[in-house]
Structures are given as C-alpha cells and as structure tokens.
C-alpha cells in the first residue's frame, strides 16, 4: 500500500507548527515504504531542529510529551539518519516565497492554498505524483492534516483518496486516552458535517438491525478517561456555577481563519449579549501563541488546571470549533459550536436556544467508537487499508470497541451490566490491570 503523507503549512503563528506530525508521518512512510511530501524545514535533521529550538517555545513543550506520544501512537522518534534516508519530496522555501509574493503576503498565500486550487501548486504536486507512480506504480492515498483543494485535485486525477486526519476529541493532555480522527474531506467544512451526518444515519440503521446496545455516557467516559481522571465520574452531576462556558481557540491562526470569519471576539460578544458577562466563564486557549486576553469581554476568566474542571463548572459550553464542545456533550452539557468542525453536528449553532437539549445517545456512541480512532489502529497498515475499503459503520464500531476493551483486558460482559454497576466494574478492572502491569 502506498500512503503518501503530506505535511505542509505556511503558518506565521508558530515555526515548525507540524513538526510532531511530521515525525509521526515519517514513521508511517517507513512502515509502508512510501514517500513523504513536506516543507523544506521539516526535512532537516532532528538534531538541527532541536538545537535551534528556544526552550520556552511551544514546540519545545511538545517535545517533552514525546515519550507519551511514542507510547500511545506506537511510533519511533526519527533519527538524523531516518530523515536523511527517507524517500522525500520537498516543497522548497523558495516556492513558498514565490507564493507569498504572488498573493501579497504569507497568510494570504496560505489561505489561498487552503481554499482554492492553484496552478503553480498543482504543477509542483503533479510532478511529485508522476514520479511516485513511476517508482511505485500506484498511489492509494495521500494523508494530510490540512485540506488543500489542489492536493484533492491531484489525488482525484490519479485515482487516489485523501485522508484528512487530526488528534481526536479525547486527548491525553485533557484527561483522556489519545484518540485520532479522519475523514475523506476537510475537517472544517460543510462537506464534513454532511459526511458525519450520513455516517451516523447509517450506523443508527445498522445498530437497530443488529440490536446493538448503546453505552451510556458514563460507560463511554469510563473507557476513555485516564486512570488518574476516573474519579471525575463521581462529579458527573456536579451543580454548575456559570450559565455558560466559552472555550476560546487561537486568536490568530490562518488555518481556521480560512474556514470562517467568526472569531473569539464574536463568540464572546454574542455570549455576553445572550447570558450576561457575569454569568459567562471564559477559558483562554492554554497554548495560544498570540497570548490574547480580551479584557474588554472577559468578566470571569477560568484558571482550572484542565478543560474537564472548566466543563464541570458550567451549565452550557460554547466554542468556535473546539473539541471541548463535543467533549462537554459526553458530560451531559448543552453545547454550542459556531463553525463547521468535527464537533458541529447535533450541537447548537447560536444562542437563541438555551433550554436543555440532549444529544442522541446513538450519536455519541457513533462518535466515540466510529468517528474516533484508537491510535494503535490509526498507524496500523492493515487497518488503514481496511478503512480505504469502506467497511460498514457497525463493523467500525465493533472493531474500535473491541480494541479499547482489549487494551484493559475487559470482558464484553461488563458492558451488559446495569449502567452504574458497569461503570464501577470498568473503573475497578482498569485500575487493577494497571497495577498488574506495574
């Protein structure tokens, strides 16, 4: 199978924004003997990148997570030799400069490439694709974090798919297991909302025919929470202190600005208008490189150590396009998502509705066990090839659920117990298994 990772950005928010993804994708390209396409600066020796990295940069902070990521995603940190010997196609710094001149600015050029086809970009990508076909005979799929219409065009031209991937809504840094997610369209588009809506509809129909039992929110959380965070389930019904919690994103990020004109200030403005500033708790993105604080809008700023503490303080949660919105739904919160993203479907999109609305249990089951992917599987070539063959949603559900159960040696029967007994048994067995591993 020829999977071609595509790691490219022109971000002015942070240099080497996708470095950790490049490391993971390089390992994937090694597994399937495929090439990797990237910016020139990602293809440098890792020793050069780390030596030039400021200690306080967010990339440096990410590098401290490398052992956790390596364990969870089951990849090897690339060596200088790995990078130098890799089958690489480079999008040069000079090409990026020419695009910036052509579109009168780096961010203009980046936004253009993320939203429109470009002749120069397609000419370059086409030359790469032709050479790959000459050497490998086929391209099964490109795999990218960021959507580029020109990449999709080239993929279609050569009968290949484009896998768009990203970290899942449950993440280790936010009290959960790592998860991944992917789609065959942009993760920040109406196309994604339509794809997810259809996939869930297929799942609901298949689950009904197979009489698949739906897990409760607490059962799902008992499987996904980190061991150290399982105690939060005792606070599931904790009374809220605020009417609304606003989870802000990056204040400046061309990737998201290209997808929507709605920004943090609009979210805060409309939230304060709807609920009153005294009743709104705001959580600034903990890794926002611009460091924006919005003093004119924020009356109550959250200082919780993690997003889960923040969610529990609020009756409702709102975001532009954050994972926090759908995460909050698993905790029984009314949620708002203002722009297209993986959290969009079945959440509200403006503040006109304030009364409780419960998201369909089958949707949360589908989201947890069909949409989200265990990292162990995401980097498994047999699994990726299987997904390219379009298995049914119920098949995906059963395979993912089985993977999570096996991770903690949980028997299937624990899911058939009464809900509260099931949750307690899952928690107990996961902790017991963890002690045995020690």
C-alpha positions in Angstrom: 0.0 0.0 0.0 1.4 3.4 -1.0 0.2 6.0 1.5 1.8 9.4 0.9 2.0 11.7 4.0 1.6 15.4 3.1 2.9 17.7 5.8 2.8 21.3 4.6 2.0 24.7 6.1 2.8 28.4 5.8 1.9 29.3 9.3 3.1 32.6 10.8 1.7 31.5 14.2 4.5 29.2 15.0 7.6 28.0 13.2 7.6 24.2 12.6 3.9 24.1 13.6 3.5 20.5 12.4 6.9 19.1 13.5 5.4 16.4 15.8 3.0 15.3 12.9 6.0 15.2 10.5 7.8 12.8 12.9 4.7 10.5 13.1 4.1 10.7 9.4 7.7 9.9 8.6 7.4 6.7 10.6 4.2 5.9 8.7 6.0 6.4 5.4 8.8 4.0 6.6 6.2 1.3 7.5 4.6 1.3 4.0 7.8 2.1 2.0 6.2 5.3 0.8 7.4 8.8 0.2 6.7 11.9 2.3 6.0 15.4 0.9 6.7 18.3 3.2 8.1 21.8 3.7 11.8 22.1 3.4 12.3 22.9 7.1 10.5 19.8 8.3 13.0 17.7 6.3 16.0 18.9 8.3 17.9 16.7 10.6 16.1 16.4 14.0 19.3 17.3 15.8 19.4 20.6 13.9 15.8 21.4 14.7 16.1 20.7 18.4 19.3 22.6 18.8 17.7 25.7 17.3 14.6 25.4 19.4 14.0 28.1 22.1 13.5 26.4 25.4 10.2 28.2 26.0 8.7 27.6 22.6 5.5 25.5 22.4 7.4 23.1 20.1 9.8 22.5 23.0 6.9 21.9 25.3 5.5 19.3 22.8 8.9 17.6 22.6 8.6 16.9 26.4 5.5 14.9 25.5 7.4 12.7 23.0 7.7 9.7 25.3 3.9 9.8 26.0 3.2 10.2 22.3 5.6 7.5 21.2 3.9 5.1 23.6 0.4 6.0 22.7 0.9 6.2 18.9 3.5 3.4 18.7 6.0 5.2 16.5 9.7 5.7 16.8 11.2 9.2 17.2 13.1 9.8 13.9 16.9 10.0 13.9 19.0 12.1 11.7 19.7 9.0 9.6 15.9 8.3 9.2 15.3 11.8 7.8 18.3 11.8 5.5 17.5 8.3 4.1 13.7 8.9 3.7 12.1 9.0 0.3 11.2 12.7 0.3 9.7 15.3 -1.9 10.4 18.9 -0.8 8.2 22.0 -1.1 11.0 24.5 -1.1 11.3 27.7 0.9 11.7 29.4 -2.4 8.4 28.1 -3.7 6.7 29.5 -0.5 8.4 32.8 -1.0 7.1 33.0 -4.6 3.6 32.1 -3.5 3.8 34.9 -0.8 4.9 37.4 -3.5 2.1 36.2 -5.8 -0.6 36.7 -3.2 0.9 39.7 -1.4 1.6 38.1 2.0 2.4 34.8 3.7 -1.1 34.4 5.3 -2.8 35.4 2.1 -0.9 32.7 0.2 -1.6 30.1 2.9 -5.3 31.0 3.0 -5.5 30.9 -0.8 -3.9 27.4 -1.0 -6.3 26.1 1.7 -9.4 27.4 0.0 -8.7 27.4 -3.8 -7.0 25.5 -6.5 -3.7 27.0 -7.6 -1.9 26.2 -11.0 1.6 26.6 -9.6 0.9 24.4 -6.7 -0.8 21.7 -8.8 2.1 21.8 -11.3 4.5 21.0 -8.4 2.3 18.3 -6.9 1.7 16.8 -10.3 5.4 16.4 -10.8 5.7 14.6 -7.4 2.8 12.3 -8.2 4.1 11.3 -11.6 7.5 10.4 -10.1 5.8 8.4 -7.3 3.8 6.5 -9.9 6.9 5.9 -12.0 8.7 4.4 -9.0 5.9 2.7 -7.0 3.3 2.0 -9.7 0.3 3.5 -7.7 -0.8 5.9 -5.0 -3.5 4.5 -2.7 -4.0 7.7 -0.7 -2.4 11.0 0.4 -2.7 11.7 4.2 -2.8 15.3 5.4 -3.6 17.3 8.5 -4.7 20.4 6.4 -7.0 20.5 3.5 -5.7 21.8 0.2 -8.0 21.7 -2.9 -5.1 21.3 -5.2 -4.0 18.2 -3.4 -7.5 16.8 -3.7 -7.5 17.6 -7.4 -4.2 15.7 -8.0 -5.4 12.8 -5.9 -8.6 12.5 -8.0 -6.5 12.8 -11.2 -4.6 9.7 -10.2 -7.5 7.8 -8.6 -6.2 8.2 -5.1 -8.1 9.2 -1.9 -7.1 12.0 0.5 -7.3 11.1 4.2 -7.6 14.2 6.4 -6.6 13.5 10.0 -6.1 15.1 13.3 -5.9 14.4 17.0 -9.3 13.2 18.3 -11.6 14.9 20.7 -10.3 12.9 23.6 -6.6 13.6 24.3 -4.1 12.7 26.9 -3.3 16.3 27.7 -7.0 16.7 28.5 -7.5 13.8 30.9 -8.3 11.1 28.4 -6.7 8.4 26.3 -5.2 9.7 23.0 -7.6 9.3 20.0 -7.4 10.2 16.3 -10.0 11.1 13.7 -10.0 11.2 9.9 -12.3 11.9 7.0 -12.1 12.0 3.2 -12.8 15.7 3.1 -11.7 18.8 5.0 -12.3 18.6 8.8 -13.5 22.2 8.8 -16.2 22.2 6.1 -19.9 21.6 5.4 -18.8 18.5 3.5 -17.6 17.1 6.8 -20.9 17.8 8.5 -22.7 16.1 5.7 -20.3 13.1 5.8 -20.7 12.7 9.5 -24.4 13.1 9.4 -24.7 10.3 6.7 -22.3 8.0 8.6 -24.3 8.4 11.8 -27.5 7.7 10.0 -26.0 4.5 8.5 -24.8 3.5 12.0 -28.2 4.1 13.6 -29.9 1.9 11.0 -27.3 -0.9 11.2 -27.3 -0.8 15.1 -31.1 -1.1 15.1 -31.0 -4.1 12.8 -28.2 -5.8 14.8 -29.8 -4.9 18.1 -26.6 -3.2 19.2 -26.8 -2.0 22.8 -25.9 1.7 23.2 -23.5 2.6 26.0 -24.3 5.3 28.5 -22.2 8.5 28.6 -20.6 7.3 31.9 -19.8 3.9 30.4 -18.1 5.7 27.4 -16.2 8.0 29.7 -15.1 5.1 32.0 -13.4 3.6 28.9 -11.8 6.8 27.7 -10.7 8.7 30.8 -7.1 8.4 32.0 -6.8 6.2 35.1 -5.9 9.3 37.2 -9.1 11.1 35.9 -11.6 8.3 36.5 -12.6 10.0 39.8 -14.2 12.8 37.8 -17.1 10.5 37.1 -18.2 10.9 40.8 -18.7 14.6 39.9 -20.8 14.0 36.7 -23.9 15.7 38.2 -21.9 18.5 40.0 -24.1 21.7 40.1 -22.9 24.3 37.6 -21.6 27.7 38.8 -22.0 29.5 35.5 -24.7 29.6 32.8 -22.2 29.4 30.0 -18.5 28.5 29.5 -16.7 29.9 26.4 -13.7 27.8 25.3 -11.6 30.1 23.1 -9.4 29.0 20.3 -6.2 30.5 18.9 -6.7 34.2 18.5 -4.7 34.1 15.2 -4.5 31.0 13.1 -4.7 31.2 9.3 -5.9 27.5 9.2 -9.1 28.5 11.0 -9.4 32.0 9.6 -9.5 30.4 6.1 -12.5 28.4 7.2 -14.6 31.1 8.9 -14.8 34.8 9.6 -16.3 34.1 13.1 -13.6 34.7 15.7 -13.1 34.8 19.5 -14.4 38.3 19.9 -17.6 37.5 18.1 -18.1 34.4 20.3 -17.5 36.5 23.5 -19.7 39.4 22.3 -22.7 37.2 21.4 -22.3 35.1 24.6 -22.3 38.2 26.8 -25.3 39.5 25.0 -27.2 36.3 25.5 -26.3 35.4 29.0 -24.7 38.5 30.6 -21.0 38.8 31.2 -21.4 37.9 35.0 -22.8 34.5 34.0 -20.1 33.6 31.5 -16.9 31.8 32.4 -14.2 32.0 29.7 -11.2 29.7 29.2 -8.4 31.1 27.1 -6.7 28.5 24.9 -3.7 27.4 27.1 -1.3 27.2 24.2 -2.4 30.4 22.3 0.9 31.6 20.9 -0.5 35.2 20.5 -1.3 35.4 24.2 -4.5 37.4 23.7 -6.5 38.0 26.9 -9.7 40.0 25.7 -10.0 42.2 28.8 -13.0 44.2 27.3 -15.0 41.0 27.0 -14.0 38.7 29.9 -15.5 39.2 33.3 -14.7 35.8 34.7 -11.5 34.0 33.4 -11.2 30.3 34.1 -8.0 29.2 35.9 -8.8 25.5 36.0 -5.9 23.1 35.5 -7.7 21.3 32.7 -10.7 21.6 30.4 -12.6 19.0 32.4 -12.7 21.1 35.5 -13.8 24.0 33.3 -16.7 21.9 31.8 -17.9 20.8 35.2 -18.2 24.5 36.3 -20.6 25.4 33.5 -24.2 24.5 32.6 -23.5 25.0 28.9 -20.3 25.1 26.8 -19.7 27.1 23.6 -16.8 27.3 21.2 -16.0 28.3 17.6 -14.7 24.9 16.5 -13.2 23.3 19.6 -13.1 19.6 20.7 -14.4 20.9 24.1 -17.9 21.3 22.7 -18.4 17.6 21.9 -16.4 16.6 25.0 -18.9 18.6 27.1 -21.8 16.7 25.5 -20.5 13.4 27.0 -20.8 15.2 30.4 -24.4 15.9 29.7 -23.9 19.6 28.9 -25.9 21.7 26.4 -23.3 22.6 23.8 -22.8 25.3 21.1 -20.4 25.1 18.1 -20.4 28.1 15.8 -18.4 26.9 12.9 -18.0 23.7 10.9 -15.7 21.2 12.6 -15.9 17.6 14.0 -17.9 19.0 17.0 -20.6 20.7 14.8 -23.3 18.0 14.2 -26.0 17.7 16.9 -24.7 20.7 18.8 -26.4 24.2 18.6 -25.0 26.9 16.4 -26.3 30.1 18.1 -27.6 31.2 21.5 -31.3 31.5 20.6 -31.9 28.2 22.3 -31.0 28.0 26.0 -33.1 25.1 27.4 -31.7 21.7 27.9 -31.3 19.5 24.8 -29.9 16.0 25.0 -27.8 14.7 22.1 -29.0 11.4 20.7 -27.3 8.5 22.6 -26.6 6.7 19.3 -24.8 9.8 18.0 -22.4 9.9 21.0 -21.9 6.1 20.7 -21.1 6.5 17.0 -18.8 9.5 17.7 -16.9 7.7 20.4 -16.5 4.3 18.6 -16.8 5.1 14.9 -15.6 8.6 14.4 -12.7 8.5 16.9 -10.0 6.0 16.2 -7.6 4.3 18.7 -4.0 5.4 17.8 -3.0 1.8 17.9 -5.1 1.2 14.8 -4.5 4.5 13.1 -0.9 3.6 12.5 -1.6 0.0 11.5 -1.3 -0.5 7.8 -3.8 -3.4 7.7 -6.4 -1.1 9.5 -5.8 1.8 7.1 -6.2 -0.4 4.1 -9.4 -1.8 5.6 -10.8 1.7 6.1 -10.0 2.5 2.5 -12.3 -0.4 1.5 -15.3 1.4 3.2 -16.4 -1.1 5.9 -19.8 -0.6 7.4 -20.3 1.7 10.4 -21.3 -1.2 12.7 -18.1 -3.1 11.7 -16.0 0.0 12.6 -17.9 0.4 15.9 -17.2 -3.2 16.9 -13.6 -3.2 15.9 -12.8 0.0 17.8 -14.8 -1.0 20.9 -13.0 -4.4 20.8 -9.7 -2.6 20.7 -10.5 -0.5 23.8 -11.7 -3.5 25.7 -8.5 -5.4 24.9 -6.3 -2.5 26.0 -7.5 -3.0 29.5 -8.4 -6.8 29.3 -12.0 -6.0 29.9 -14.5 -8.8 29.0 -17.5 -7.8 26.9 -19.9 -8.8 29.6 -19.0 -5.7 31.7 -21.0 -3.6 29.1 -24.2 -5.6 29.6 -24.4 -5.0 33.4 -26.7 -2.3 34.8 -25.2 1.0 33.9 -23.8 2.1 37.4 -22.5 -1.4 38.1 -20.9 -1.5 34.7 -19.1 1.9 35.3 -17.8 0.8 38.7 -16.6 -2.6 37.3 -14.8 -0.9 34.3 -13.1 1.5 36.7 -12.1 -1.2 39.1 -10.8 -3.6 36.4 -8.8 -0.8 34.6 -7.1 0.2 37.8 -6.4 -3.5 38.6 -4.9 -4.2 35.2 -2.7 -1.1 35.5 -1.3 -2.3 38.9 -0.6 -5.7 37.3 1.3 -4.0 34.5 3.5 -2.3 37.1 
